[in-house]
């Protein structure tokens, strides 16, 4: 067998007296995964798990109650008038099978003493309509006739702010009795209250952000004072006449489709990667006792893609952990988190 040692090409350059090029060396680009496997049989873990699970179950129960809106009597009255409940309206408005990201579901929770105002009397969030992500604001007429409390105004304004910042069309499903009269002194006072809603509508329009409203042809005694027939035939405020809720939602979807919006994705996209650790373990890691310490990296490891966390400033300000992550491989996200010590 013939063995021959091959001299590297740069040694030939050295022999000829030529300058030797610098050899570039790189560290690997792979982001390290964080997280460890907890001792699920330890007393502290099991105590944390049971207490946190109990709190989460309680939160879910309250959430389901809020979703019901007003009381049973108010819901039955609403349905008897041939109307869809507000969450049914949103569900039929959205593209089939698409999610709805709700905002501020616990707005007004225990805010007005014994007076319950579920979700602040208004439902808002982001949903996909005719392939376009839109901000949706829907009054809940089963809650005090859909009237506006001070917190209702704040929630409505917040939804408009999100739409403006993210350049999302707005869809308003209006079924409201206006300001809540016993609290009108708190609803109307200044520029950040009820009138601001209409200012924001004008601002959204001036910035080219579409807004859609639909008036139904419900027969009511106050038709001549401002029903669908008056606004479609005389005032010209509305563009379409809807026969009922389903027809109005169809017209709203059609209006969004005609916006001719194009969704431009300007970020890299890769297949999603599940975390290396189960999110269920968060119950036992975090717990409900605020006096107990935990490493926030263990939380990050159970949320982000592949449990990968590209940390920076690791030795500076150790009460805050900062770094970049991937969520469902959509894009890189800056994540500052408070470290519990």
C-alpha positions in Angstrom: 0.0 0.0 0.0 1.3 3.4 -1.0 0.9 6.1 1.6 1.6 9.7 0.6 1.3 12.8 2.8 -0.2 15.7 0.9 1.2 19.0 1.9 -1.6 21.7 2.4 -1.8 24.3 -0.3 -0.8 27.1 2.0 2.5 25.4 2.7 3.4 25.7 -1.0 2.7 29.4 -0.7 5.1 29.7 2.3 7.8 27.9 0.3 7.6 30.4 -2.4 7.8 33.4 0.0 4.2 34.5 -0.5 2.0 35.8 2.4 0.0 33.1 4.0 -3.8 33.9 4.1 -5.6 34.0 7.5 -7.6 30.9 8.1 -11.1 32.0 9.3 -12.6 30.0 12.1 -16.2 30.1 13.2 -18.1 28.9 16.2 -21.2 26.9 15.5 -24.4 28.9 14.7 -26.6 26.4 16.6 -28.5 28.0 19.5 -28.2 26.2 22.7 -31.3 24.7 24.4 -32.1 25.6 28.0 -34.1 23.8 30.6 -33.7 20.8 32.9 -36.0 17.9 33.9 -37.6 18.7 37.2 -38.1 16.2 40.1 -41.8 15.7 39.7 -41.9 13.5 42.8 -40.5 16.2 45.2 -42.8 17.7 47.8 -42.2 21.3 46.5 -43.1 20.3 42.9 -46.2 18.5 43.8 -47.4 21.3 46.1 -46.8 23.9 43.4 -48.5 21.7 40.8 -51.7 21.2 42.8 -52.0 24.8 43.9 -51.3 26.3 40.4 -53.6 23.8 38.7 -56.4 24.8 41.1 -55.9 28.5 40.3 -55.9 27.8 36.5 -59.1 25.7 36.8 -60.7 28.6 38.7 -59.5 31.0 36.0 -61.0 28.8 33.3 -64.4 28.6 35.1 -64.5 32.4 35.4 -63.6 32.8 31.8 -66.5 30.5 30.7 -68.9 32.4 32.9 -67.8 35.7 31.3 -68.3 34.2 27.8 -72.0 33.8 28.6 -72.4 37.5 28.8 -75.5 38.8 30.6 -77.8 36.6 32.6 -80.0 33.8 31.2 -83.1 36.1 31.0 -81.2 38.7 29.0 -79.8 36.0 26.6 -83.3 34.5 26.1 -84.8 37.9 25.4 -82.0 38.7 22.9 -82.5 35.4 21.1 -86.3 35.8 21.0 -85.8 39.0 18.9 -84.2 36.9 16.2 -80.7 38.0 17.0 -77.5 36.0 17.3 -75.5 36.2 20.5 -72.4 38.3 20.1 -69.9 35.4 20.2 -72.1 33.6 17.7 -71.9 36.6 15.4 -68.1 36.7 15.7 -67.9 32.9 15.1 -69.9 33.2 11.9 -68.0 36.2 10.7 -64.6 34.5 10.9 -63.2 32.1 8.3 -64.2 28.5 9.2 -61.7 26.9 11.6 -59.7 30.1 12.1 -58.8 31.3 15.6 -59.9 34.4 17.5 -57.4 36.2 19.7 -59.6 37.9 22.3 -58.5 41.1 24.1 -59.2 42.0 27.7 -61.7 39.3 28.5 -61.6 40.1 32.2 -62.2 43.8 31.7 -64.6 45.2 34.4 -64.2 42.0 36.5 -65.4 42.9 40.0 -64.8 46.6 39.1 -68.3 47.9 39.8 -69.0 46.1 43.1 -72.1 43.9 42.9 -72.9 45.1 39.4 -71.6 42.6 36.9 -70.4 43.8 33.5 -69.0 40.6 31.8 -66.0 41.5 29.5 -66.9 45.2 30.0 -70.0 44.7 27.8 -67.9 44.5 24.6 -66.0 41.7 22.9 -62.8 42.6 21.0 -60.0 40.7 19.4 -58.2 39.7 16.2 -59.7 37.2 13.8 -59.3 36.2 10.1 -62.1 37.3 7.8 -62.0 36.5 4.1 -58.3 35.7 4.5 -57.5 39.0 6.2 -56.6 39.5 9.8 -59.0 42.1 11.3 -59.7 43.7 14.6 -63.3 42.9 15.6 -65.3 45.0 18.1 -68.7 43.6 19.0 -71.2 45.0 21.5 -72.9 42.6 23.9 -76.5 43.7 24.1 -77.2 41.1 26.8 -75.0 43.1 29.2 -76.9 46.2 30.2 -78.3 46.6 26.7 -74.8 47.0 25.2 -74.3 50.3 26.9 -70.9 51.9 27.5 -69.4 51.9 30.9 -66.1 53.8 31.4 -64.1 50.6 31.1 -66.1 49.7 27.9 -64.8 52.9 26.4 -61.2 52.1 27.4 -61.5 48.6 25.9 -62.9 49.9 22.7 -60.1 52.6 22.4 -57.5 49.9 23.1 -58.8 47.8 20.2 -58.7 50.7 17.9 -55.1 51.5 19.0 -54.1 47.9 18.2 -55.7 48.2 14.8 -53.9 51.5 14.0 -50.5 50.3 15.2 -50.7 47.1 13.2 -52.6 48.5 10.2 -55.5 46.0 10.5 -59.0 46.6 9.2 -61.7 47.2 11.9 -65.1 45.5 11.9 -67.7 46.9 14.3 -70.7 44.7 15.1 -72.8 47.4 16.7 -75.7 46.6 19.0 -75.5 49.3 21.7 -77.8 51.5 23.7 -75.1 54.2 23.8 -73.6 55.5 27.1 -74.7 53.9 30.4 -76.8 56.8 31.7 -76.1 56.3 35.5 -72.4 56.6 34.6 -72.5 59.1 31.8 -70.5 61.6 33.8 -67.6 59.2 33.7 -68.1 58.2 30.0 -68.1 61.6 28.3 -65.7 63.9 30.2 -62.6 64.4 28.1 -60.6 63.5 25.0 -59.8 60.0 26.1 -63.4 58.9 26.6 -66.5 58.2 24.5 -65.9 60.8 21.8 -62.4 59.5 21.2 -63.9 56.4 19.6 -65.2 58.5 16.7 -62.0 60.5 16.5 -60.1 57.2 16.1 -62.5 56.1 13.4 -61.7 59.2 11.5 -58.0 58.7 12.0 -58.1 55.1 10.9 -59.9 56.2 7.7 -57.5 59.0 7.0 -54.6 56.5 7.3 -56.2 54.2 4.8 -57.3 51.5 7.3 -60.7 50.1 6.3 -63.6 49.9 8.7 -66.8 48.0 8.3 -70.2 48.3 10.0 -73.5 46.6 9.3 -77.0 47.7 10.2 -79.6 45.0 10.4 -83.2 45.4 9.3 -84.7 44.5 12.6 -88.2 45.8 13.1 -88.2 48.0 16.2 -90.5 50.8 17.4 -87.6 53.3 17.1 -87.1 52.5 13.3 -88.0 56.0 12.3 -85.5 57.4 14.8 -82.5 55.7 13.3 -83.2 52.1 12.0 -81.7 50.4 9.0 -84.5 51.6 6.6 -83.9 55.3 7.5 -80.2 55.2 7.2 -80.2 53.2 3.9 -83.0 55.2 2.2 -82.8 58.7 3.6 -79.7 59.6 5.5 -77.3 57.6 3.3 -75.2 56.7 6.4 -75.1 53.0 5.5 -74.1 51.3 2.3 -76.0 48.0 2.6 -79.4 46.9 3.9 -79.2 43.6 5.8 -82.3 41.5 6.3 -81.0 39.8 9.5 -77.8 39.0 11.4 -76.6 36.3 9.0 -77.1 38.6 6.0 -75.2 41.4 7.7 -72.3 39.1 8.5 -72.2 37.9 4.9 -72.1 41.6 3.7 -69.3 42.3 6.2 -67.2 39.4 4.9 -67.9 40.5 1.3 -66.7 44.1 2.2 -63.5 42.8 3.6 -62.9 40.5 0.6 -63.3 43.6 -1.7 -60.6 45.5 0.2 -58.1 43.7 -1.9 -55.7 43.4 1.0 -52.4 41.6 0.4 -50.6 40.0 3.3 -46.9 40.7 3.0 -44.8 38.3 5.2 -41.4 40.0 5.6 -39.9 37.5 8.0 -38.3 34.1 7.6 -40.6 31.1 8.2 -39.6 27.6 9.1 -41.5 24.5 10.3 -42.6 24.9 13.9 -40.6 22.9 16.6 -42.1 21.8 19.8 -40.3 22.6 23.1 -38.2 19.9 24.6 -40.2 20.0 27.8 -43.9 19.7 28.6 -45.7 23.0 29.3 -47.7 21.0 31.9 -44.5 21.1 34.1 -44.9 24.9 34.5 -47.5 24.2 37.2 -44.9 22.5 39.4 -42.0 24.8 38.5 -43.7 28.2 39.1 -46.4 27.5 41.7 -48.5 30.0 43.5 -46.2 31.0 46.3 -44.6 34.2 45.3 -41.9 33.9 48.0 -40.5 30.8 46.3 -37.7 31.3 43.8 -37.5 29.7 40.4 -35.3 30.0 37.3 -37.3 31.8 34.6 -35.2 29.9 32.0 -37.2 26.8 32.9 -40.3 28.7 31.9 -38.7 29.8 28.6 -37.7 26.2 27.9 -41.4 25.1 28.0 -42.7 27.9 25.7 -40.2 28.5 22.8 -39.4 26.5 19.8 -37.0 23.7 20.5 -36.4 25.2 24.0 -33.7 27.3 22.3 -32.8 30.6 23.9 -30.1 32.9 22.6 -29.3 34.8 25.7 -27.4 38.1 25.9 -26.2 40.3 28.8 -26.1 37.1 30.8 -23.7 38.7 33.4 -25.4 42.1 33.7 -28.5 42.8 35.8 -29.2 39.3 36.9 -32.7 40.1 38.0 -33.7 40.3 34.3 -33.1 37.6 31.7 -32.9 38.8 28.0 -32.5 37.0 24.8 -33.9 36.0 21.4 -36.3 33.1 20.7 -38.4 31.6 18.0 -42.1 31.1 18.4 -43.6 28.6 15.9 -40.6 29.4 13.7 -42.3 32.6 12.5 -39.6 35.1 13.5 -37.0 35.9 16.0 -38.4 37.7 19.0 -36.7 39.8 21.7 -37.8 38.4 25.1 -37.1 40.2 28.4 -38.3 38.3 31.5 -38.0 38.9 35.2 -35.9 36.4 37.0 -37.3 35.2 40.3 -34.5 34.8 42.9 
